[in-house]
Amino acid sequence: MSRTTPPRPLDTTALFPQLAPLARTATRLHPRPGSPSVHDSSVGGPLLWPADEPWPHCDEPHEGHGANAGPSPANVRLLRRHRAAIEDRRRREPQGPWATREELATDDRLQADRPWPQGPVAMLPVAQLYARDVPQLRTLAPSEADLLQVLWCPFDHPANPRPLLFWRTAAEVVDILGAPPDPSVIQFSDYLPEPCLFAPEQVTEYPNFLELSKELQEQLGDWHRWRAAGSAVDSSYEAAPEEFYLNHLSVSPGWKVGGWSNWGLTDPMPRRCPGCDTEMDPLLTIASTEWDGGSESWAPIEDQAGDTPPLPQGNPPANFTRVVLAGGYGMQFHICPASPDHPYIELIQ
């Protein structure tokens, strides 16, 4: 499997030379449904976890404690299979019926009251990335580490799942944990990733408009400068050409490593290392969608050609992982360039 981002509509630095030194490389991960093993870079797949290392559990307070919890991971997976079957029947037989009695009974069962978990909650595997698949990780990882693993608690803390990052040297994991524990229930099915494999691809990014100098912001907001690109620029952006830059030329959407931070839920805020006060660098972005209505030009050529199974109804656009955070935003991890051993921070944007 491979995914190829279409060329950008125009050469950004030809119109705005001051952007050239701000270019950064990002690795778009392009997660797509698959059957990963512990030796694959993946979303929601099994982790290369040492058998003699305890599986992480969350023992912190969870927002919403006392209310009914969500379904078990096994029931979420079952419900997803049923819904995929229903959507397939809907496409093949528009007149229906689409749901079986078993599928309807499953819906009813998942609506029943479920008790809040007592005691620590087993964390869910979210992603793992091998540096052999994403070489950019070697510039971000601690010395000798070649594997990044992400887990999170499937309950709100206070409004999003609480993540944990682990760096490893894959060759040091000899005995692998065979059956990590699942939480008995999860708060939201959106916190359970669908197993996906990655198709990493490097692209060039430029900063979000709000992170640019005032001078560059003024240049990007001047429609007369954009007219030099001719038909490459959609004239519907004439009233706000900076939106063209934001949607098509700056920060790529979707899951990625490195690059520039995305902003939208808030204005840019300082990302200072809690350990040494150094400005932190983007490490990993976990996204609710691979692209949306404003960023469709980033959709890979293969997907535009129809080389992707149809998604179930009700998901955000291009939501292959089934992860949805804060109603459609993403979780961005930042690490300290002075020392990857310093604490990381995460932002929802």
Disulfide bonds with the S-S distance in Angstrom:
none
